[in-house]
Amino acid sequence: MKTLILLTIISVAFMTSATAQTEFELEPTQSMIMTGKGPGQDATINPYTGQDCIAVIENIGKREFSIRIQKQGKVIKTIAVKKGKTKKINLLKDQELYLDTQVKTRARVSYEALEK
């Protein structure tokens, strides 16, 4: 019985550490880098640093904002995220994720393992 309880606790602890989630309030004309610049400069902690993953970006604010994916300073794609919508983006290990906005809004960012 004790083993079952211990395994349950370890499983829950592992699942919560396997995902990172952070909420942000974005100010007008703000561009915020989420990943890619290195320790101490990333806005979110990507538990899958150094490998491909899925970035989950939720618009929990009242206005639209955009996601910008860059690699070595070059914009790869820009994606609009409408109010109340969620976008899942395949984020390669050497790509940078930015959130851009012209108006005040809020976002939630989390990461998932890429299915192999």
N, C-alpha and C positions, 0 to 999 in steps of 0.2 A: 504494500500500500504506500509506504514511504517513497519507494522508487517511482511509482506512478505519479505521485504529487511532484517529486523532484523533476521528472521528465517533462511534466506539463509546464512547470515554471521555466525551465530552460528553453522549451519550445517557444513560449510566449516572449521571453527575453530576446531570443534569436530573431524572431519575426519583427519585433519592433526595432531592433538594431539594423535590420536588413533594408529598411527604408528610411529615408531622411525627408523631412517635410518642414517647410518654413513658409510663413506668411509675410508678405511685404506690402507696405503702403507706398505707392509710386506717386511722386510729386510731378506737377506739370513740367513738360520739357525734360524729363529725367530719362536717362538711359542707364540701366543698371546691369552690370555683368553678373551672371549667375555662376558660370563655371569657366575655367580655362586660363586664368592668370597665375594660378599657383597659391600655395598656402598663405593665409592672411589676407588675400585679396578677393577670394571668391565670396559671393553673397550667400551661397548655400553650400552645404557640405555634400558632395556627391560620393556616396559610399562605393561607387564603381569607378573611381578615378583610375585612369590608365587602361580602361577597357570600354567597349561599346555598351550603351545602356539605353533606357527609355526615359526621357524627361517628361513629366506630367505637369502641365501648366494649366491652372484653373483661374478663370477670371471671377473673383469673388467680389468685385467692385461694381460700380454703377456705369462704367464707361469702357469702351473698347480700348485695347492696347495691342501692341505687336510683339512678336517673338522674332529675333534676328539670330541666325546661325552663321558663324564666321569660322574660317580656317586660315590661319596665318595672315590675318588682316583683310582677307577677301570675304565679302558677303556671299554666302551660298544660297540662302533663301530667307525670305521675310514672310511671316504668317500672321494674319490678323486673328485676334481672339475676342470675340464678342462677349458682351455682358452675360454672365451665367454659363458660359461654355467652357469646355475642357479640351485641350489638345494634347495628344501624345506624340512625341517627336523622337525618332531614332537619333540619338546623339552619339556620334562616333568619338573615339577616345581623344582625338586631336582637334575636336571642334569646340568652339566657344558659344555659349548660350547667353543672349542678352534679352532684356525686356525693355521696350521703348514705349513712351507715352507722351502725349501732349496735354493730357488732363489728369487730374488727381483720380486715382483708382487703387484697387487692391488686387493682389495676386497670391496664389499659393503654388509653391513649386515642390515637387517630390520626384524621386527616382525609383525606377524598377529595373530588375535584372532583365537583360535581353534574352529571350528564350532561345535555346540552342537546339 
